[in-house]
């Protein structure tokens, strides 16, 4: 190859390397660009719960494990008998945990702690539907030896319908937002292309410490419990095609 031929090939190669790269447009790639709006929205529905969960724990201590277990069993049997008398159809009581653990006393300086006794713990969860009897249930639990009470944790028996209502509300809000955004650009909403949901619901615990103290106070009578309303939230992401 002559010198002039080599120079021509080198210049042509450099020209190709230095030429700007232009990507294909959407039209050249066989696709069309369609204006759209992606909206994230949340719907909120307020409703009063109609089911409550309470956890009662019976604690007993004794120098030996069998003694702690026997005393705990006696109190637990009395507790269950009393609670079952006030439960109605649809209410449930079940054991959620049982433990026996050693209790330690710090030894002299330089010595390991020593076992000074044992604690037995028996926990029961009660599901009650008539919330008007919730205070009575608390009082019976304390009177029958419950040392700890956790709850109530509220539940909605119609949670599916409430979640659907919140989701529909969120979608309506999303469409209103899409219409407003489209109008600002002299466009209109053509159709809903895609929607995804992410429901967020309870349970809703309350201050169990206050419940235990109120139930233990004899001058109060039946422990007052205010149910109130809870929020059921649903979040959606919607994509609307514009025109």
Secondary structure, 3 states (H helix, E strand, C coil): CCHHHHHHHHHHHHHHHHCCCCCCCCCCCCCCCCCEEEEEEEEEEEEECCEEEEEEEEEEEECCHHHHHHHHHHHHHHHHHHHHHHCCCCCEEEEEEEEEEEEEECCCCCCCCEEEEEEEEEEEEEEECCHHHHHHHHHHHHHCCCCEEEEEEEECCCHHHHHHHHHHHHHHHHHHHHHHHHHHCCCCEEEEEEEEEEEECCCCECCHHHHHHHHHCHHHCCCCCCCCEEEEEEEEEEEEEEC
